[in-house]
Amino acid sequence: MKPEFKLLTRDQFREGVFARDSHLCVVCKEPAVDAHHILERRLWGNGGYFLDNGASVCETHHLEAEATTISCDKLRELCGITKFPIPEHLYQDQPYDKWGNLILPNGLRLPGELFQDESVQKILSPALSLFTNRIKYPRTYHLPWSPGVTKDDRILTDLSKLKASEVVVTAKMDGENTTFYPDYLHARSIEYDPHPSRSWIKALHSRVAHNIPEGWRVCGENLYAKHSIKYENLESYFQVFSIWNNKNECLSWKDTLEYIELLELKTVPVLYLGSWDQKIIEKLFQAELNGDPMEGYVVRVTDSFHYRDFRTHCSKFVRENHVQTHGHWMRSVVEPNKAK
């Protein structure tokens, strides 16, 4: 969190928001009755009690703000807020509604971490028609000893959820994060744009999609094209790292393996399975894996967990000086990797 945003107590938040807004609803100028969290407090690890995350509202406009018929941007404009805090696992340059659901350029929304909550569903009922069933793969925090952290990355400083569980450590592969649905596939951007590097993965999706249950999704790495690492010994051009059900829960590793076998797919390489042992895990990185350069590894709990818990139940190690190609590789001539 940037230092200019001071975390307040609940009472300080309420008093500060009312004082800034002259105790009037910022929408209609009637007497204010609530200090509304512009971004829901459950999205924050610290409660989100920042002055610039609050707006004074009357009862009517509080309900409208909760239902997102008044947008976060509109409330900030009415409050005169030009700089504002945002939960660290969300992206500063992307628009969200009150509940942390990502708003697309066309006005549609992607379900976020709180979307499945029964109370949120009830509040959002006027806006449910705006939601798609596409879900953006969440940001993976770095382990504290990961040397590949960049200025835009986040570090998981609280390892308690990993330490308390059995974990599986898998190789982090240098490809394109890809999600399969029964009727669609996409990379991180949610939209599917044809590209020579995606022809193979599209054909694979057409063969396996009928076996993906409605509302479920399969997430893995599209490794057909070289990004920063040239692979010579891949088990498959598509390697799965997680499967999610219609409740937005990541399946346990055991259940993931069962579904992968049903779909006749491959997982990312498994490096370790067992109780948390930091000394062992720290030594899992090596220069090569199966004859190919290694980018890093990913640790996750073997139990199932909800989408909202991803940032505490999954973390990664990335090698030092790993080249971040992002989308630039797509503007080059496709250089296929090699699979066995």
SVG drawing of the C-alpha trace seen along z (x, -y; Angstrom):
<svg xmlns="http://www.w3.org/2000/svg" viewBox="-34 -20 56 61">
<polyline fill="none" stroke="black" stroke-width="0.4" points="0.0,0.0 1.4,-3.4 2.3,-5.5 0.0,-8.4 -3.0,-6.1 -3.3,-6.0 -5.1,-3.0 -7.8,-4.2 -9.8,-2.6 -13.5,-1.9 -14.6,-5.0 -11.9,-7.2 -13.0,-6.1 -16.6,-6.9 -15.9,-10.3 -13.3,-11.2 -15.5,-10.4 -18.5,-12.3 -16.3,-15.3 -14.8,-15.4 -18.3,-15.2 -19.9,-17.7 -22.1,-14.9 -24.1,-15.0 -24.8,-12.2 -22.4,-12.8 -25.1,-11.8 -28.2,-13.8 -26.9,-16.1 -29.4,-14.8 -28.1,-14.0 -25.7,-11.0 -26.3,-7.9 -23.5,-5.6 -19.8,-5.8 -19.8,-3.4 -16.7,-1.3 -16.2,-2.1 -14.3,1.2 -15.7,3.9 -13.7,4.2 -13.6,8.0 -11.3,7.5 -8.7,6.1 -6.5,7.9 -6.6,4.9 -10.3,3.9 -9.9,1.2 -10.5,-1.6 -8.9,-4.3 -10.4,-7.8 -10.1,-7.6 -12.0,-4.3 -15.1,-5.9 -18.1,-7.9 -20.9,-9.5 -24.3,-8.3 -28.0,-8.3 -29.9,-5.1 -31.2,-5.0 -27.9,-5.7 -26.1,-3.3 -28.3,-0.5 -27.6,-1.6 -23.8,-1.8 -23.9,1.7 -25.8,3.0 -23.2,1.3 -25.8,-0.8 -23.6,-3.7 -20.1,-2.9 -16.9,-3.2 -15.6,-5.7 -18.7,-7.9 -18.5,-7.8 -14.8,-8.8 -15.7,-11.7 -18.4,-12.9 -16.1,-12.8 -13.3,-14.5 -11.0,-11.5 -8.3,-11.4 -5.9,-9.0 -7.2,-6.0 -6.0,-2.8 -6.7,0.7 -6.2,4.2 -2.7,5.3 -3.9,8.5 -6.0,6.4 -4.5,4.4 -4.3,0.6 -4.9,0.0 -8.1,2.1 -11.6,1.1 -13.6,3.0 -17.0,2.8 -17.7,2.5 -17.2,6.3 -14.0,6.7 -15.5,8.0 -13.4,6.9 -15.3,4.6 -14.5,5.3 -14.3,2.5 -17.7,3.6 -19.3,3.2 -19.6,6.9 -18.1,8.1 -16.0,11.1 -16.9,12.9 -14.4,12.1 -13.5,13.7 -16.7,12.6 -19.1,13.2 -20.3,16.7 -21.1,15.5 -24.9,15.8 -25.2,12.3 -23.3,10.7 -25.5,12.6 -28.5,11.1 -27.1,7.6 -26.0,7.8 -29.3,9.2 -30.0,6.0 -26.6,6.4 -26.3,10.2 -27.2,10.0 -23.9,8.1 -21.7,11.0 -20.1,13.6 -18.9,17.0 -15.3,16.3 -12.9,15.9 -9.5,14.4 -6.7,16.5 -5.6,14.8 -2.2,13.2 0.3,15.6 2.4,14.1 6.2,14.8 7.7,16.8 9.9,14.6 13.1,16.2 12.1,15.9 14.8,13.8 12.7,13.1 10.5,10.5 9.8,7.4 8.4,4.0 4.8,5.0 5.0,8.4 3.7,9.2 5.4,11.3 3.6,13.7 5.0,12.8 2.5,14.9 3.2,18.6 1.0,20.0 -1.6,21.6 1.2,23.4 3.0,24.4 -0.2,25.9 -1.0,28.1 0.4,30.8 1.7,29.2 2.5,30.1 5.4,28.3 5.3,28.3 7.6,26.8 6.7,23.3 6.6,23.6 7.3,20.7 4.2,20.6 0.9,18.9 -1.6,19.3 -4.7,20.8 -8.1,21.7 -10.5,24.3 -14.3,24.1 -16.9,26.5 -17.6,23.9 -14.6,21.6 -10.9,21.1 -8.8,18.0 -5.5,16.8 -5.1,14.3 -6.8,11.5 -10.2,13.5 -10.5,12.8 -9.5,15.4 -7.6,14.0 -6.5,16.5 -2.7,16.9 -0.4,19.6 0.8,20.3 -2.8,21.2 -3.8,23.4 -2.6,26.6 -4.3,25.7 -7.5,24.8 -7.6,28.2 -6.9,29.9 -9.7,28.0 -12.2,29.1 -11.3,32.8 -11.7,32.6 -14.2,29.8 -17.2,32.2 -15.8,33.8 -15.5,30.6 -18.6,30.2 -20.8,27.1 -19.4,24.2 -16.0,25.8 -12.7,24.8 -9.3,26.3 -6.2,24.1 -2.8,24.9 0.2,23.8 0.1,23.5 3.7,24.5 3.5,24.8 5.6,21.7 8.9,20.6 8.6,17.6 11.8,17.0 12.8,20.7 13.2,23.1 11.9,26.5 13.2,29.7 11.7,32.4 8.1,31.5 5.6,34.2 2.9,32.2 2.2,28.8 -0.5,28.3 0.2,29.0 -2.5,28.6 -1.9,27.0 -5.4,26.6 -9.1,27.4 -12.0,25.3 -15.6,26.3 -18.8,24.4 -18.5,23.0 -15.2,21.4 -13.2,23.8 -9.9,25.2 -10.0,29.0 -7.8,30.9 -4.6,32.2 -6.0,35.8 -9.2,34.8 -7.3,32.8 -5.2,35.8 -8.4,37.9 -10.0,35.4 -6.7,34.9 -6.7,38.7 -10.3,38.6 -9.4,35.8 -6.3,37.6 -4.1,34.6 -0.8,34.1 0.1,32.1 3.0,29.8 6.0,31.8 5.7,32.6 8.8,31.9 7.6,32.6 4.5,33.8 4.4,33.9 4.4,31.8 5.8,28.3 9.6,28.4 11.1,25.1 14.7,26.5 13.6,29.1 11.5,26.7 14.1,24.0 16.5,26.6 14.0,27.7 15.1,25.2 17.8,26.4 19.3,25.1 17.6,27.8 14.6,30.1 14.4,33.1 17.1,31.5 15.4,28.1 16.0,24.8 13.9,24.4 11.9,21.2 11.0,21.8 8.3,23.7 4.9,23.2 3.7,24.4 0.1,25.0 -1.8,26.8 -3.1,30.2 -6.5,29.6 -9.2,27.8 -9.6,24.1 -11.8,21.2 -10.8,18.6 -10.7,15.9 -8.1,17.9 -5.7,18.4 -3.2,15.7 -2.5,17.4 -2.7,21.1 -0.5,20.8 2.9,19.1 5.8,19.2 9.6,19.1 10.9,17.5 14.6,17.7 16.8,14.7 16.8,12.5 14.0,14.5 13.0,12.6 9.5,11.3 8.2,11.6 4.5,10.9 2.8,10.6 5.8,9.5 6.6,13.0 3.3,13.1 4.7,10.4 7.6,12.6 7.7,15.5 6.4,18.6 9.2,20.9 7.6,24.2 8.9,26.0 9.5,29.8 7.4,32.4 8.2,36.0"/>
</svg>
